Amino acid sequence: MTHMPGLYVPAITPFTADLSVDTARFVTICRRLLEDGADGLAVFGTTSEANSLSVSERMAALEALVAAGVDPACLIPGTGCAALPDTVALTRHATDMGCKGVLMLPPFYYKPLSDEAVFAAYAAAIEAVPTVALYLYHIPQVSGVALSVPMIGRLIEAFPSTIRGLKDSSGNWDNTASVIAAFPQIETFSSSESLLPKNVAAGGAGCISASANVNAAGIMRLIRALGTPAEGAALSQVSAVRAACEGMPLIPGIKAVVALRMGDAAYARTRPPLLPLTSDQRTAAERAAALCFFKESAA
């Protein structure tokens, strides 16, 4: 099955000086990312510091985004938590609001988990919210819980109208390729824009990338350039930005670059346990910024 390639941004979550969620800045940056051309937003993912947010904070921020005019049909909020009732509450809330779908981590505290255990957790969430459109979230280096191809297949067989896609944040292209080949009917996203040409050529659906917070316009240029003479230059630009972002602590670094773009240092705040950048790392953030949106006028 051929999917239209797309970009969904795991938008950062700004915080106020007292470390509460800064709803006004959250709405502002989300709107800016959509203006940059992103197809949608995967809010409350890893880059959003989702697991540092309470259930009520995520719900309130999502409500604020929709109330501000952002179409819920372009939103895929993260809802996977360690506790099943929290997962169900967030999933039901997002589904009731009309979101395109939800991006769901497996339960990630108890380890090791068998395929049977992971299947049971997803099945329980689906059965509690049977109208959900579910995107699986594979990030084993952080969650410690892998989503195996056989387990994914079992979920698709059991819930064929529910499982809509998967985000593969493992960084392992062979794994992504195996998911695309096994399940061409679902939307499989890579987590790195550098893999976009491979992803789309194999039948994938594009990317959900942390560095899209600072280079959404560049990534969209690459998507438009795929298969054309402009692809090489576009790929070189996004790969350079990605490498610069990976050269810093990723989430504080992304937030620091966003702060530079917005001319507002408040965007750089992180919630503990994440720490702000050191002075040397801030220099790296400035170099990363120079590679992306500070050339917007030439875009």
C-alpha positions in Angstrom: 0.0 0.0 0.0 1.3 3.5 -0.9 1.0 6.1 1.8 1.3 9.9 1.2 4.5 10.8 3.1 4.0 13.2 6.0 5.7 15.0 8.8 4.3 15.0 12.4 6.2 17.0 14.9 6.5 15.9 18.6 6.2 19.5 19.7 8.1 20.7 22.8 6.2 21.6 25.9 7.1 25.0 27.2 7.1 25.7 31.0 6.7 28.8 33.0 9.1 30.0 35.7 7.4 27.9 38.3 7.6 24.8 35.9 3.9 24.6 35.2 2.9 24.0 31.6 3.0 27.3 29.7 -0.2 26.9 27.7 0.2 30.2 25.8 3.6 29.4 24.5 2.6 25.8 23.8 -0.2 27.0 21.5 2.2 29.5 19.8 4.9 27.0 19.0 2.4 24.4 17.8 0.8 27.0 15.4 4.2 28.0 14.2 5.1 24.4 13.4 1.9 24.0 11.3 2.7 27.2 9.6 6.1 25.7 8.7 4.2 23.1 6.7 4.1 20.1 9.0 1.1 17.8 8.4 0.4 17.5 12.1 1.6 17.3 15.6 2.5 14.3 17.7 2.2 16.2 21.0 3.1 14.6 24.3 5.8 12.3 22.9 9.3 11.9 24.2 10.5 15.3 23.0 7.4 16.8 24.6 8.6 15.5 28.0 5.3 13.7 28.2 6.4 11.4 31.0 7.2 14.5 33.1 3.6 15.7 32.7 0.5 14.6 34.7 -2.6 13.3 33.1 -4.5 16.5 33.9 -1.7 18.6 32.4 -1.8 16.7 29.1 -5.6 17.0 28.9 -5.6 20.7 29.7 -2.9 21.4 27.1 -4.7 19.4 24.4 -7.9 21.2 25.2 -6.1 24.6 24.9 -4.7 23.7 21.6 -8.0 22.7 20.1 -9.7 25.7 21.7 -7.1 27.9 19.9 -8.3 26.6 16.6 -5.8 23.8 15.9 -7.7 21.1 14.0 -7.8 17.9 16.2 -7.7 15.9 13.0 -4.0 16.7 12.6 -3.1 15.7 16.2 -1.7 12.3 17.3 -1.1 12.9 21.1 0.9 10.4 23.1 -1.2 8.5 25.6 0.9 5.6 26.8 1.6 5.5 30.5 2.9 3.0 33.0 -0.6 2.8 34.6 -3.4 1.4 32.4 -6.1 3.7 33.9 -3.9 6.7 32.9 -3.5 5.3 29.4 -7.2 4.7 29.1 -8.1 8.2 30.4 -5.8 10.0 28.0 -6.8 7.8 25.1 -10.5 8.3 25.7 -10.0 12.1 26.1 -8.0 12.4 22.8 -10.5 10.2 20.9 -13.5 12.1 22.2 -11.9 15.3 21.1 -11.6 14.0 17.5 -7.9 13.6 17.3 -6.5 11.7 14.2 -5.3 9.0 16.6 -3.1 8.4 19.6 0.6 7.4 19.8 0.8 4.8 22.6 3.9 3.5 24.4 3.7 0.1 25.9 3.7 -0.1 29.7 7.3 0.6 30.6 8.0 0.0 34.3 7.9 -3.7 34.8 10.6 -5.6 32.8 11.1 -7.9 31.2 7.8 -8.1 29.4 6.8 -11.0 27.1 5.0 -10.4 23.9 1.9 -11.8 25.6 2.2 -9.2 28.3 2.6 -6.3 25.8 -0.3 -7.6 23.7 -2.5 -7.8 26.9 -1.7 -4.2 27.8 -2.6 -2.8 24.4 -5.7 -5.0 24.1 -7.0 -3.8 27.4 -6.6 -0.1 26.3 -8.3 -0.8 23.0 -11.2 -2.7 24.6 -11.7 0.3 27.0 -11.7 2.8 24.1 -12.9 0.7 21.1 -13.2 3.7 18.8 -9.5 4.7 19.1 -7.2 5.0 16.1 -4.0 3.6 17.5 -0.4 4.3 16.5 2.1 2.0 18.3 5.3 3.6 19.7 8.5 1.6 19.5 11.3 3.2 21.4 13.0 0.3 23.2 16.2 2.2 24.1 14.1 4.4 26.4 11.0 2.3 27.3 13.0 -0.9 27.7 10.1 -2.7 26.0 10.3 -3.8 22.4 7.4 -4.2 20.0 8.2 -7.3 18.1 6.9 -8.0 14.6 4.9 -11.0 15.7 3.2 -9.1 18.5 2.4 -6.2 16.1 0.9 -8.8 13.7 -1.2 -10.3 16.5 -2.6 -6.8 17.4 -3.4 -6.1 13.8 -5.2 -9.4 13.4 -7.2 -8.9 16.6 -7.9 -5.2 16.0 -7.6 -4.6 12.2 -9.6 -1.3 12.2 -7.8 0.1 15.3 -4.1 -0.3 14.6 -3.4 2.5 12.1 0.4 2.9 12.3 3.7 2.7 14.2 6.5 5.1 15.0 9.8 3.4 15.0 12.2 5.3 17.2 14.7 2.5 17.6 17.1 4.0 15.0 17.3 0.6 13.4 16.4 0.9 9.7 16.2 -2.9 9.3 13.5 -3.1 12.0 11.6 -0.3 10.3 11.9 -1.9 6.9 10.7 -5.2 8.4 7.6 -3.6 9.8 6.8 -1.8 6.5 7.2 -5.0 4.6 5.1 -7.1 7.0 2.3 -4.6 7.4 2.0 -2.4 4.3 -1.6 -1.5 5.3 -0.5 0.6 8.3 1.4 3.9 8.4 5.0 3.4 9.5 7.0 6.4 10.5 10.7 6.7 11.0 12.0 8.9 13.8 14.8 10.5 11.7 14.3 12.6 8.7 17.6 11.3 7.4 15.7 8.0 6.7 12.9 9.6 4.8 14.0 8.6 1.3 14.4 4.9 2.5 11.1 5.1 4.4 9.1 6.4 1.5 10.7 4.2 -1.1 9.9 1.2 1.0 6.2 2.2 1.4 6.4 4.0 4.7 4.5 7.1 5.8 7.2 9.6 6.6 8.6 10.7 9.9 7.8 11.9 13.4 11.1 13.6 14.3 12.3 15.5 17.3 14.4 17.8 15.2 11.3 18.8 13.2 10.8 21.2 16.1 13.6 23.3 14.6 13.6 22.3 10.9 10.0 21.4 9.9 10.3 23.6 6.8 13.5 21.9 5.7 12.0 18.4 6.2 8.9 19.4 4.2 11.3 20.6 1.4 12.8 17.1 1.5 9.5 15.4 1.3 8.5 17.6 -1.7 11.9 16.9 -3.3 11.9 13.1 -3.1 12.6 11.6 -6.5 13.6 14.9 -8.0 17.1 16.4 -8.7 16.6 18.6 -5.5 16.5 15.6 -3.2 20.2 15.4 -2.6 20.6 19.0 -1.4 17.4 18.8 0.7 18.6 15.5 2.3 22.0 17.1 3.1 20.4 20.0 4.9 18.1 17.9 7.1 20.9 15.5 7.9 23.2 18.3 9.0 20.5 19.7 11.3 19.8 16.3 12.7 23.5 15.7 13.4 23.8 19.1 15.1 20.8 18.3 17.3 22.2 14.9 18.2 25.4 16.5 19.3 23.6 18.1 22.3 21.4 16.6 25.0 18.5 16.2 22.7 15.5 17.7 24.5 17.2 20.6 26.2 19.1 21.2 22.9 15.9 21.3 20.8 14.3 23.6 23.3 17.3 25.9 23.3 17.2 26.2 19.5 13.5 26.9 19.6 14.1 29.6 22.1 16.6 31.2 19.7 14.1 31.1 16.9 11.4 32.6 18.9 13.6 35.2 20.5 12.3 34.0 23.9 14.5 32.3 26.4 11.4 30.9 28.2 11.1 28.2 25.5 14.4 26.7 26.7 13.0 25.7 30.1 12.9 22.0 30.9 11.3 20.2 33.8 13.6 18.2 36.1 15.2 15.7 35.8 16.2 17.3 32.5 18.8 20.1 32.9 19.4 23.2 30.9 22.4 23.4 28.5 25.8 24.4 29.7 27.5 27.4 28.1 29.4 25.1 25.7 26.2 23.3 24.7 24.5 26.7 24.1 27.2 27.4 21.5 26.3 24.2 19.8 22.7 25.2 19.8 23.6 28.4 18.1 25.4 26.4 15.4 22.4 24.2 15.0 20.2 27.2 14.6 22.3 28.6 11.9 21.7 25.5 9.8 17.9 25.7 9.8 15.3 28.3 10.2 17.5 31.3 10.3 17.6 30.9 6.5 13.8 31.0 6.4 13.7 34.1 4.2 15.4 32.1 1.4 13.1 29.2 1.7 
